[in-house]
Amino acid sequence: MLLSQEKNDTVNTDNNTEKSTNAVSLESRILQVCRSSVPEKNINPDDNLFEIGISSLVLADIHEQLDESFPGEIDISYLFDNPSVSELTKFLQSKSGQ
């Protein structure tokens, strides 16, 4: 499973909320992929990717890279339905039951 690879501990993040270690790790990986796909944009976890100008073609590239990290676990429709890194992370966490 996507999130079951790591221990589910809580840690403090910059905004003083608690997140599980694996959620932080997942969010970091998704953010890294998004930023590498469009290095000219300063993407933050709460940015709506469509609102900052990410096209569906770039989203397909992001999906392809995520599929390399998490084979078969992230459907491209999840990216369209959850257009920010933080939304996608929360969705994937709830989907995996964590």
Long-range contacts (C-beta under 8 A, 24 or more apart in sequence): 1-73, 1-96, 2-26, 2-70, 2-73, 2-74, 2-92, 2-95, 2-96, 3-92, 3-93, 3-96, 3-98, 4-96, 4-98, 8-98, 20-93, 20-98, 22-98, 23-89, 23-93, 23-98, 26-89, 26-92, 26-93, 27-85, 27-86, 27-89, 29-66, 29-69, 30-66, 30-85, 30-88, 30-89, 31-85, 33-62, 33-65, 33-66, 33-69, 34-62, 34-85, 36-65, 37-61, 37-62, 37-65, 43-85, 44-85, 45-84, 45-85, 45-86, 45-89, 46-84, 46-85, 46-86, 47-84, 47-85, 48-83, 48-84, 49-79, 49-83, 49-84, 50-83, 51-83, 56-80
